[in-house]
Amino acid sequence: MILDPVLDLFRGKAVTIPPLDGAFRPNTRLDEAPVFADLTEPDNLLVADGRLLVSSGNGVYSLAGVEPKVVGTFLSPITALALSLSGELTVGLESGKLLVADKEVSLPAGVSCITALAYADDGTLWLANGSAEHTPSQWAADLMKKGASGSLWRRDAAAAEFRKVAGDIAFPYGLHPIGRDVLVSESWRHQLVRFDGATGSRSTVLTHLPGYPARLAPAGDGGAWLALFAPRNRLIEFVLQETHYRRDMLDQVAPAYWIAPALASNRSFLEPLQCGGIRTMGIHKPWSPSRSYGLVVRLDQNMQPQFSLHSRADGTRHGICSVAETDGRLFIASRGGDCVLAIDAGGL
């Protein structure tokens, strides 16, 4: 209703989040999946020359063998990975630097929060700048300050410089090129948005997601896989409406204990809990409110959800930021679970 903003001043505003239902119906597939490799906070997954590469901290590892093998190390934590059409490894760093085949690439002023990279079929390099105010590791601060200073950039195959395509994006975290356009996961607005590569015009493809979307990866039949790195939570949604409380929390509380989404939880008794119950008779309820969760969604060719894989509140495979499908297998990086999972994609 058009009068809702005015009436909310008197009646209060209801805090609601989309239910986990339909294609998002909860299950335990991620917790049941076998571990492919143990690695501390694995982040970006990438298939290169038949090898599965994964970033962890400052290093890139190959998971071809039993133990992860170091492929390269950098002076700053890795925030994004991509592979050019000619096979050049493209790396975004926490420091704001972009490297292509170990050579630094000049970036426009203000681009220092590289959250995702992707090459299109024509060689165009797409870059997501998550925030103009924070680094990638400060994503929680950007959310709690209701940041929307992210931007989308592209560099044509024959060009030397990046061109800004769009701004005012609430933390773009994933990229999926579609012809001359690109699909972007807009985390803080819980939606997928398609941007026209020429004009920058945007159209919403999927909205009201039950979590914060992260990176996108192509699926075998032309669809896509979407990782959601944390769940939406009524308590967090309520705190986002309370400006003075949020400011005091940011100023006086350590970031690890903010009432904010997390990649992992239940590791400290100092963590905030939501009223409603976490444990009953010593059992952690899988449906209890949680700051962290594990969620991967299968999207069809129209980018609509078909089914999902979960690690629920009582699970350990939380903080899914990246997935990759290759040779009929789906690999899933769990930052909260410190492992990479492998699932037979044909059996899903």
Residue, then its C-alpha position, 0 to 999 in steps of 0.5 A: m500500500i502507498l500509505d504503508p511507510v506513513l502507517d509504519l510510524f504508528r503501528g511498527k514495521a513487521v520484520t519478515i524474511p522469505p521462508l525456506d520452501g519450494a526449491f529452497r526446502p531444507n535438507t542435509r545434502l551438504d553435511e552428507a557430502p564427502v569431503f574432497a579436501d581439507l583446507t582453511e577457509p577455501d574461497n574461490l573455486l576455478v577449473a583450469d586445464g583440467r585442474l581444480l584450483v581453490s584460493s585460501g588466504n594468500g595462496v592458490y592451491s591445486l586439488a588434483g592430488v590427495e593433498p592440496k598443492v600450492v600453485g602460487t602465493f601472493l602478498s595479500p589474501i585472494t578475493a577473486l579468481a578467473l581464467s582468461l580465454s588464453g589460459e591466463l590466471t587472473v587474481g584479485l587481492e584484498s589490497g585492491k590489486l588486480l593481477v593477470a598472469d602475475k602482472e599488475v593491471s591498472l585499475p580506475a580510481g576507487v576500485s579497490c574491493i574486488t569481489a568477483l571476476a569473470y571472462a565472457d566468451d568474447g574475452t571481455l573481463w567483468l569486475a565487481n567492486g563490492s564497496a567504495e568504502h570497505t575492503p572485501s574482508q570488511w563485508a559485515a561492516d558494509l552491510m551493517k552500514k547499509g552500503a550500496s556503493g558497489s560498482l560493475w566494470r568491464r574491459d573489452a578484449a581489445a581495450a587496455e582500460f576498464r569502463k564503468v557499467a553501473g554503480d549504486i550496487a549493494f555489494p555485488y558478489g558474483l558474476h555470470p556473463i550472458g552474451r553481452d550482458v552479465l548477471v550480478s548477485e547483489s548481496w545486500r538486496h538479496q537478489l540477482v540483477r541482469f545488467d546490459g553490457a552496453t548501456g548499464s541498464r538493469s533488470t531484476v531476474l530473481t529477488h527475495l532470496p532467503g540469504y545473501p547471494a555470493r558467487l555464480a558458476p555455470a552449470g552443465d546444461g546452460g543454467a547456473w549454480l548460486a552460492l548463498f554465504a549466510p542466511r537472512n535472520r529476523l534479528i539481523e533484519f531488525v537490527l538493520q532498522e535500528t540506526h542508533y543501535r547499529r552505530d553503537m554496536l559498530d563502535q563498541v563491540a568487536p566485529a566477531y560478536w556483532i549481530a550480523p551474518a557470519l561464515a561460521s557460528n557456535r564457536s564462542f559463548l560470546e556470540p549473539l543468540q536470537c530469542g526463540g531457542i537454539r538448543t532443547m535438551g542439549i540438542h541443537k535444533p536444525w531449524s533454530p535461528s542462525r547467523s550462518y548456514g550452508l546453501v547452494v541453489r541450482l538455477d535453470q536457463n532462465m535463472q529460476p531456482q530448481f532445487s537447493l543443497h543445505s547445511r542447516a543451523d546444526g550443520t558444519r558446512h557453512g559459509i558457501c561462497s563458491v562452487a564449480e561444476t566439472d566432469g559431472r561433479l559439483f565442487i563446493a567450498s565451505r569457508g565455515g567448514d574449512c573444506v571442499l566438498a564433492i558431489d555427483a552432479g548427475g545424481l542431484 
